[in-house]
Amino acid sequence: MSTVLLRRILTAEYGNDDSQSVTLYPLLSLQTKLTLKSSLVESVSRESVKYIAKKLCDTVSELATVALPETEWPELLLFMF
């Protein structure tokens, strides 16, 4: 359940109108981003319950849509391959 909530918090758009809306991830400190990304990759690799692993992967993929275009998560590509 926490991974679903995390995904929603990280990818929800905040702001009054479309031109000023932003997601939470870009506002995080560099250290928080690094910790978050490494924790998610580690959790995916260690999770043995298929349902939970799928939810973790959903969160990783949502976060990747924000982080990869900014080249902020090259480790994810290495992990995937």
C-alpha positions as CSV (number, residue, x, y, z in Angstrom):
1,M,0.0,0.0,0.0
2,S,2.8,2.4,0.8
3,T,4.3,2.1,-2.7
4,V,0.9,3.0,-4.2
5,L,0.7,6.1,-2.0
6,L,4.3,7.0,-2.8
7,R,3.6,6.8,-6.5
8,R,0.5,9.1,-6.1
9,I,2.4,11.6,-4.0
10,L,5.4,11.8,-6.4
11,T,3.4,12.0,-9.6
12,A,0.4,14.2,-8.5
13,E,0.5,17.6,-10.1
14,Y,0.4,20.6,-7.8
15,G,-0.5,24.1,-8.8
16,N,-3.5,26.3,-9.6
17,D,-3.5,26.0,-13.4
18,D,-1.9,23.8,-16.1
19,S,0.9,26.3,-16.9
20,Q,2.2,26.3,-13.3
21,S,1.6,22.7,-12.2
22,V,4.6,20.7,-11.1
23,T,5.1,17.2,-9.6
24,L,6.8,16.8,-6.2
25,Y,9.9,14.9,-7.4
26,P,11.7,17.9,-8.9
27,L,11.3,19.7,-5.7
28,L,13.1,17.1,-3.6
29,S,16.7,17.6,-2.6
30,L,19.4,15.7,-4.5
31,Q,20.1,13.4,-1.5
32,T,16.4,12.6,-1.1
33,K,16.2,11.7,-4.8
34,L,19.2,9.5,-4.7
35,T,17.9,7.7,-1.6
36,L,14.5,7.2,-3.1
37,K,15.7,5.8,-6.3
38,S,18.2,3.4,-4.8
39,S,15.6,2.2,-2.3
40,L,13.1,1.5,-5.0
41,V,15.6,-0.4,-7.2
42,E,16.7,-2.4,-4.1
43,S,13.1,-3.1,-3.1
44,V,12.2,-4.4,-6.6
45,S,15.2,-6.7,-6.7
46,R,14.5,-8.2,-3.3
47,E,10.7,-8.5,-3.3
48,S,9.5,-12.0,-3.6
49,V,5.7,-11.4,-3.5
50,K,4.7,-11.0,-7.1
51,Y,1.8,-8.5,-6.3
52,I,4.0,-6.2,-4.3
53,A,6.8,-6.4,-6.9
54,K,4.3,-5.3,-9.5
55,K,3.2,-2.3,-7.5
56,L,6.9,-1.4,-6.9
57,C,7.5,-1.6,-10.6
58,D,4.5,0.6,-11.3
59,T,6.0,3.2,-8.9
60,V,9.4,2.9,-10.5
61,S,7.9,3.4,-14.0
62,E,6.0,6.5,-13.0
63,L,9.1,8.0,-11.4
64,A,11.1,7.1,-14.4
65,T,8.9,9.2,-16.6
66,V,10.0,12.2,-14.6
67,A,13.6,11.3,-13.9
68,L,14.8,9.7,-17.1
69,P,14.1,12.6,-19.5
70,E,16.3,14.7,-17.2
71,T,19.0,12.0,-17.2
72,E,18.7,11.7,-13.4
73,W,18.5,7.9,-13.2
74,P,21.1,6.1,-15.4
75,E,21.3,3.3,-12.8
76,L,17.7,2.3,-13.6
77,L,18.7,1.5,-17.2
78,L,21.6,-0.6,-16.0
79,F,19.4,-2.4,-13.5
80,M,16.8,-3.2,-16.2
81,F,19.4,-4.7,-18.6
